[in-house]
Amino acid sequence: MLEVKRRVRIFFIYFADIIMLNIAYIFALWLRFDGQIQGNQFLYFFGVYVDYWMEIILIKLVVFTYLRIYKNLYKYASITEVVNITFAVGVANALVITYLTFMRAALPRSVYIIVVMLDIMLIGGSRMGARVLLKVKSVPTRREVQGSVKRVLVIGGGDAGAMIIRELKNHSNLRSKPIAIIDDNPQKEGTHINGVPIVGQREDIISVVRKRKIEEIIIAIPSAKRSTIKEIVNECKQVKVKIRIVPGMYELIGGTVSIQNIRDIDIKDVLGRDEVNLDTEAISEYLNGKKVMVTGGGGSIGSELSRQIASFGPSKLILLDIYENGVFAVQNELLKLHPKLNLTVKIASVRDRERILDIVKTVKPDVIFHAAAHKHVPLMEANPEAAIKNNVLGTLNIVQAADAASVQRFVMISTDKAVNPTNIMGASKRLCEMVVQSMDKVSQTEFVAVRFGNVLGSNGSVVPIFKKQVSEGGPVTVTHKEITRYFMTIPEASQLVLQAGSMAHGGEIFILDMGEPVKIVNLAEDVIRLSGYEPYEDIPIVFTGLRPGEKLYEELLMDEEGLTDTRHDKIHIGKPMEIDHESLVIKIRAFESKLMLMDDESIKKTMQEFVPTYHREE
């Protein structure tokens, strides 16, 4: 039905243009001969036009169609469309003149000039007139307006802000009225954009919101750094209104802004971490045209690594995971985004030594990213055997398989909890780092580890838990008032992992710059505010006490490690430790042989022998 209506509308526009184009020539002849329609000259040239009118109109319609004049929605016609029409009219008339000259049927030169002006007036004017009529028709009645339209403050007086204002005005169904604009350029203050005044700078946000009874704020500065967005969001949070944002240019496909791009403020906007600058050439050098395997490919980090890797054009991407639902969803997503991607999914557990060895030897990947791991501290504290089997033994299995298959590069995902660990999960990941570093000494494969802190939005992480608690009406639970953690976004962490992999020479522990640690209670308060509530008043925060093995703060560097800078300002290298691989593997396999006979306490004590920096909280 919609397609039929669209075709009818286009047919009507073509028909109207045919009428107006003919009127333009007849009127131009009338003007040229001072209205003397009975004169011989008028009749002669009118006859010439009648002989060729069909060819003339056809040429113009073909040019208008080719230049996409009929693709525009004239409900939103603006100066841009008028410029496009002017260009199309110029091209069409130039071709008509060429054609008539070739046919020896030229009209007076003044007629051509008048026709160009009349074409622009009639074709362009009809479009703008249609917009005016539709705009008048769409103006809501006073009854419709009262109490139904949100008063909006737009922050950003640039191109994005202007586009948002225009779209808000054009879409009356959005029930949003731009009232004022905030922009940090003092020279813009007092000017208007599409009738909306620029009334102040960032420090004026609170007073403007209160004075003008603003109900919603839209931040429209897609080119701004995240640190700038963070400052603006912190200012906006002081008034209890809904905050939305136009995403940064790196989030916008094609770099274009529209009303559909606006999203709610997210916690990542509050953290203020700027997007990562990548040396894509270095990353492409070791991924493009290569076979790349990702273990834990259905998890938070593994799936994002896969998305990033797919964009670098690997010859083959192999996802390995034990949880088929997660990796199935990632498979569908990747094939939709990259239809030509050579993608293989292997359902297997890294615990299964023979299966892993067989897969790696068969696939023969050039690069392996090892992201498969158990990561939840309290769960692993209650299930230490599972932590050892999956994290330690699973890592040893995939490391040995990579060595046997002569994989070029192996990158393991580690954690800040491996530094001076106080829990079995952290201790297991530190032992994984030791396995990777020691294997590098005896293998042709380049083995490295990348260590970073918490990632926002990962499965089971704190932010999704807080959001769920807020949606249920609270309370939001925080273990301790002073507990802090390092945070980065999943894409940022994944990009830096890929970048670190490009720097690998073997044996390094790459340490990502996590910025400043964040108080978890502040994070909880921000989640509550961004959900439209007031912490402690609308949604209570309850402190439950530290969980077993949980630290007040995390560290990224062990005391005995030195720190070396790299060419990337967010990536550093911890000094490799001297570890004998053969003796370490013998001890781990001996540990494996008696693991099922050990109780939780014995497992933890044995881990203290492997990892001297592991200090259990009694």
Secondary structure, 3 states (H helix, E strand, C coil): CHHHHHHHHHHHHHHHHHHHHHHHHHHHHHHHCCCCCCCHHHHHHHHHHHHHHHHHHHHHHHHHHHCCHHHCCHHHCCHHHHHHHHHHHHHHHHHHHHHHHHCCCCCCHHHHHHHHHHHHHHHHHHHHHHHHHHHHHHCCCHHHHCCCCEEEEEECCCHHHHHHHHHHHHCHHHCEEEEEEECCCHHHCCCEECCEEEEECHHHHHHHHHHCCCCEEEECCCCCCHHHHHHHHHHHCCCCCEEEECCCHHHCHHHCCCHHHCEECCHHHHHCCCCCCCCHHHHHHHHCCCEEEEECCCCHHHHHHHHHHHCCCCCEEEEEECCHHHHHHHHHHHHHHCCCCCEEEEECCCCCHHHHHHHHHHHCCCEEEECCCCCCHHHHHHCHHHHHHHHHHHHHHHHHHHHHCCCCEEEEEEEHHHCCCCCHHHHHHHHHHHHHHHHHHHCCCEEEEEEECEEECCCCCHHHHHHHHHHCCCCEEECCCCCEECEEEHHHHHHHHHHHHHHCCCCCEEEECCCCCEEHHHHHHHHHHHCCCCECCCECEEECCCCCCCCCCCCCCCCCCCEEECCCCCEEEECCCCCCHHHHHHHHHHHHHHHHHCCHHHHHHHHHHHCCCCCCCC
